[in-house]
Amino acid sequence: MTDVATLWSYLSTTPLIWLTTTIIGYLIADGVARRLGNPPWANPVLLSVLLIAPVLWLTRTNYATYFEGAQFIHFLLGPATVALALPLWDNRDTIRTSIAPIVLALLAGSIVAAGSAILLARAFGLPVDILLSLAPKSTTAPVALGISEAIGGIPALTAVLVIMTGIIGAVTVTPLMNLLRITDWRARGFAVGVAAHGIGTARAFQVNPVAGAYAGIAMALNALLTSLIVPLLVRWLI
């Protein structure tokens, strides 16, 4: 028992242990989701959180220590953000022929996502720094963190809110679209891409490739638009 405790004490001080834990946690979660047939509630990101959080609690590992090990995955968010240009380029003909509905849907989705968050936060009397952290919640994490820092929010809190938004969107999108009887895969994908960024887009690809492609388009365009409109909304609504 002493040897095990000594080994864990050594490993827990090595950044590689938390990178490995994160990767293994996600692989297990993804495998479970696939075995279950990828139902909406078995989201790999949600399952990963449920697996890794108890480990951090049991080992009394704080966030700073965990992040030191997992920061390589965080670093990859940068190249992933740049790669958002790929679905835009690959689907440039579709965008060109559907420019009007895409622009209208994008404007409505982006403004409502950010504006409703700001107004609801004000209605509940939340502190300004939390309100500012909440505003960019529906865009992809690297962009959201940059916006939060620029407008005076708390980037760490924004990261949590972004993940929660993505998980909720990914879990609810299929039942909601079925309930609303929306059958056009383009509309379904675009909606989840605007509202639930990368996590929702991953779910869209699981359901239908056309929905996934449009979700990727929406996520990329929403990242650009949100970075422009959130500072304006904050100025007007706060």
N, C-alpha and C positions, 0 to 999 in steps of 0.2 A: 504493500500500500504506500509505503514511504517512497519507493522508487517511482511509482505512478505520479505521486504528488510532485516529486522533484522534476520529473519529465515535463509535467504540465506547467510547472513554474517556469521552466526554461522556454518552452514553446510559446507560452503566453506573452513573453517579452519579445518574441520574434515577429516582425510585421507579416511575414509570410503566412503565419498561422491563420490570420483573419481573412487574408485574400483566399486561401485555400478553403476556409470554412464557408465563405460567401459563394464560391463557385460550386462546391459540393452541395450546399443547401439549395442552390437554384437547380442544379441537375436532378436532385432528388424530387424537388417540387415539380419540375417539368415532367419527370417520369411518372409521378403520381397523377398529374393532370391528364397525361396521354392515356394511362391505363384506365382512367375513369371516362374517357371519351371526350376530354376537353369541355366539360360543362361550364357555363358562365361563372359559377361560384368557385370553381377550382382554378383560380388564376395563379399562375406560377409565381408571380411577384408576391401576392398575398400569402401563399403557402410558404414562400421563402422567409418572409418576415416572421411568420408563426413558428418556423423552425429555428431561426437564428436568434430571435429575441430572447427565448428562454436560456439559450446558451450564454448569451452576454450577461443575463441576470444571475445565473447560477455561478458564473466565474467572476462576477463583480467587475466586469470590464466596462470602463466608461467609453463614451462615444469617441473621445480624442484618441484613445488607444486603438479602438476598432478601426477608425478612419485611417490611422497611420498605416495599417496593413491593407485596407481595402481601397486606398486612394488611387491605385493603378486603374481600377475599374472606373473611378470618378474621372481620371484623366482621359479615358476613352470616350467620355461624353463629348469632348471637344471635336475629335474627328467624326464622331457620329452626327454631330450637328452640321458639320460641313457636308457630310454625305446626304443630308436632306435635299441637296440640289439634284441628286440623281433621279428620284421619282419625278421631279419637275421636268427635267430634261427628257426622260424616257416617255413621259406623257404630254409632251409639249403640243402635239397635234390635238389631243383631246381638250386640253386647256384652251387652245386657240378657238376651237369650235364651240366651246361651252363657256366662254368668258363671262357673259352676263350673269347666268345663274350662279356660277362659281363666286364671282365678286360679291353678289348680293348675299349669298349664304355665308360667305366669309365675314363680311361686315357685320351681319346680324349676329352670328355666333360669337365673334371676338368681342364685340361691344357688350352684348348681354352677359357673357362669361365674366368679364372684368367689372363691368358696371354693376351687375347684381351683387357681386361679392363685396364691392365697396359700400353700396347702399345698405345691404343687410348688416355688414359690420358696424356701420354708423348707427343703424336702428337699434342694435343690441348694445351700443355704447362701448364697443371694444376700443382699447388704446390705439393711438394712431400708428405706432410701429407695427402692431399686429395687422391692422387694416392694410398698411402698405405691403406687408409680407403676403397677404392673402390675394391681392389684386392680380398678380401674374400666374395664378395657380393652374390655369388651363393650357399653358404652353409648355414646351419641352424643357426639361430641367436646366440645361446649361443657359438657355436664354432667360428662363424665369429667375435663376439666381443672379444673373447679370442685371436684370431689370430691378429686382428687389434691392440689390446693393446700391444701384444708381439713384433710386427714389427714396432711400432711407429706411428700407425694411430690414428684416432679419433674415439673411440668406439661409441659415440653418432651418429656421421655421418654414420658410418658403419651400425648401426641399421636402419637408415632411408633408406639407399641404399639396404639393405637386404629385407626390406618390399616392396620397390618399385620393386625390381627384382622379388620377389614372386608374386606380384599382376600382373605385366606385363606378366609373364609366365603363370599364371593361366588363364588370360583373353584371351591370344593369342594361347594357345596350341591346343585347339580343332579345331579352324578354320585353323591353320597352318598345323596340321597333316592331316586334310581332304583335304586341298589344295595339299599337297605333296602325297596324296593317300597312306598314311601309315595306314594299317588296322590291323596290329599285335598289340594287346593290350599290350603285353609285351614290345615291342619297344616304343610304345607311352608312357607308364607309366614310363619306365626307363629314357627316355629322359627328361620328365618334372621333375622327381625326382632329376636328376643331375642339371638341369638348374634353377629350381624354388623352391627347398627345400620343407618346410612344407606346404606352401600355395598352391604350385602346386600339392603336394601330396594329399591334401584335395580335390582339384578339380578332380584329377584322380579318387579318390574313388567315387565321385559323378557320374562320367561318366561310370565307369566299375570297378568291384571289382578286376579283374586280373590286370588292369592298376594300380589301387591303391596299390596292393601288390608289384608290381615291382617298383613303384615310392618310396615306403617305403624302399625297398632294396637299391635303388640308392641313396636316401637321406642319409641313414646311412653310406654307403660306401664312398660317396662323402665327408661327414664330416671328415672322417678319412684321406682320401687322400689329401683333400685341406689343412688340418693342416700340412701336410708334404711338399707339393709342393709349396705353396705360399711363405714361407720364401726363398726357393731356387730360385723361379722365380724373386722375388724382388731383390735378390742378383745379379742375372744374367742380368736382364733387366733394373735396375736403376743405 
